[in-house]
Amino acid sequence: MREQVVLVDKNDNQIGLMDKLEAHQGKGVLHRAISVLLYRKKKGAVEVLLQKRAADKPLWPFFWTNTICTHPRDGETAVDCAVRRLEEEMGIVVKKEDLQFVYKLLYQAQYTSDLAEHEFDSLFVSEWDGNLAINPREVADARWISAPVLQAEMTVKPNTFTPWVHMFMKEEKVKNLLG
């Protein structure tokens, strides 16, 4: 059975299920998503952990994005999904109480004329520093980057980052966390 996403209304109430690829066709059908942004403090500076999306991702392959982003399964909480996918994509084990909910973002972003994101995305952050074991089917690369260098790169090379990471980095709550 192909993976499904949870369809939601503009208040994040579940209204159905749909095949994941089908939900991303055209302008996209509004569905639930989660994102995690991990950070660490190194020599007084804050660094964030980014991933480069794998080559076989249908939307935004080889683009840099937040630590993980995915879709909860039917009946799965956002935080449980975040814990599961951190381990599956990045080999990172965290407890759900370590993840801090920041906010929900409703957005639509067109990738091609045929594919788009239309998501109600819950963002979590957590301080973490450890070893990675990236899953090459999901992640092409990963790197730690300081928040100011990330902001500069996003200004100079905006088309190398996913649209939602641009939105996250403009959010005051995220800016305050990252200093």
Rosetta blueprint (number, residue, H / E / L):
1 M L
2 R L
3 E L
4 Q E
5 V E
6 V E
7 L E
8 V E
9 D L
10 K L
11 N L
12 D L
13 N L
14 Q E
15 I E
16 G E
17 L E
18 M E
19 D E
20 K H
21 L H
22 E H
23 A H
24 H L
25 Q E
26 G L
27 K L
28 G L
29 V L
30 L L
31 H E
32 R E
33 A E
34 I E
35 S E
36 V E
37 L E
38 L E
39 Y E
40 R E
41 K E
42 K E
43 K L
44 G L
45 A E
46 V E
47 E E
48 V E
49 L E
50 L E
51 Q E
52 K E
53 R E
54 A L
55 A L
56 D L
57 K L
58 P L
59 L L
60 W L
61 P L
62 F L
63 F L
64 W E
65 T E
66 N L
67 T L
68 I E
69 C E
70 T E
71 H L
72 P L
73 R L
74 D L
75 G L
76 E L
77 T L
78 A H
79 V H
80 D H
81 C H
82 A H
83 V H
84 R H
85 R H
86 L H
87 E H
88 E H
89 E H
90 M H
91 G L
92 I L
93 V L
94 V L
95 K L
96 K H
97 E H
98 D H
99 L L
100 Q E
101 F E
102 V E
103 Y E
104 K E
105 L E
106 L E
107 Y E
108 Q E
109 A E
110 Q E
111 Y L
112 T L
113 S L
114 D L
115 L E
116 A E
117 E E
118 H E
119 E E
120 F E
121 D E
122 S E
123 L E
124 F E
125 V E
126 S E
127 E E
128 W L
129 D L
130 G L
131 N L
132 L L
133 A L
134 I L
135 N L
136 P L
137 R L
138 E L
139 V E
140 A E
141 D E
142 A E
143 R E
144 W E
145 I E
146 S E
147 A H
148 P H
149 V H
150 L H
151 Q H
152 A H
153 E H
154 M H
155 T H
156 V H
157 K L
158 P H
159 N H
160 T H
161 F E
162 T L
163 P H
164 W H
165 V H
166 H H
167 M H
168 F H
169 M H
170 K H
171 E L
172 E H
173 K H
174 V H
175 K H
176 N H
177 L H
178 L H
179 G L
